């Protein structure tokens, strides 16, 4: 079970993505909305809730939730219970949302079952939901639910006592197809910084490497005291005479 926290400034855009008919999408869980299938009504519900705090630029949290292909059969009969347990774990740790939907996608070329949760950041009383370190909390909830339901574990734990060979094999076997399902919407970096979520490090590009190289590798500069064929950094008498003349004549 893998989650990734994104932020949405447009509930309408995110809802239309989550309920895209081309992905065979449908809502499996919902709270605080008046419909589970009417996109226009869902958009109005979220916009009405967001209007309680119009000053907020970010209107919703969008969390894709992906499972390993081995968990497909389990999800067919227990998806609602598993997702509800994940939501309850988040609430127990201070991450409550009064309005949300969870949509299921059925991409034709996708082997990993995945869902999309969209939650309004405005609560019923007009206050803003807690978003501080929500990425870490979402991962911890995923680990807890994975263990509770005996799902296929992701490689969350860094200090697992496995050999290098076993670790490499485990990472290969758990190469979940999550790129398209988890990155369709880029995280809002300013919101992450505002809520103490640490953004992922940007990959080092070739240009940056070349920049360092330019700083390290300087063009070769001839030393003023090095004459041709001389190994002791001394000038011959003729060169000394020329230097004295350049400086204003022979010293007396």
C-alpha positions, 0 to 999 in steps of 0.5 A: 500500500503506497500513498503520495500527498498532492494538493489541489487548487481546483476541486473541479479539475481534480474531481473530473480526473478522479471520476474520469469515465475513460478510467472506469472510475467510480466513487467507493467512499464519500463523506459530506457530499450529496452525490456519489456519481453526479460530477457537477453536484460533487463540484458544487458541494466542494466549492460550497465547503471551500467558500467557508474559507475563501482566502485559502488558495489550496482547496483540497488534498489529493492522495492516490492510494496504490496497492500491489497486484497481489492484493487485487483479490483482497480488494475485490471483497474488502476495499471499503473496509481497508480504506475506512481503516486507513481513514480512521488511522489518519483521524486518530492521529489528528488528520480529520476531514469532514468532506471527501470522496474516494474513487476507484480507477480501472485503467486497462493497462494498469496491473496495480489496483489504485484509488484516489482520495480527495478531501476538502481542507476546510472543515464544517466549522470553517477552520482549516484541516491539519496538514502538517507532516501529512505525508509522513502520517499517510505513510505510517497509516499505510504501514499500519493497514498493510500489517493489519490486513496482511497486504503486500508490504512496500519498502517503507522500512529502511532498517530491515535486517536483510542482506544486500542480495535479498534487499535488491531482490525485494526491491525488484519484486516490489517494483509497483507500477505507480508512476502514472497513478501517483504523479498525475498532479504535481505537489504544490511546493509552497503549500508543503513548505507552509505545512512542514512537509519536506519536498523531495530532492530534485535530481541532479542534472548534467548542467549542475555537474558541469557547473561544479566541473567549471569551478574545479577545473580551472584553465592552466595558468603559467606561474610568473617564476617558471621559465621554459625548461626550468624546474626550480622556478628561477629566472635566468639573468636575461629575464631578470633584466627584462623584468627590472626594465618593465618596473622602471629600470635597474635597481641601485 
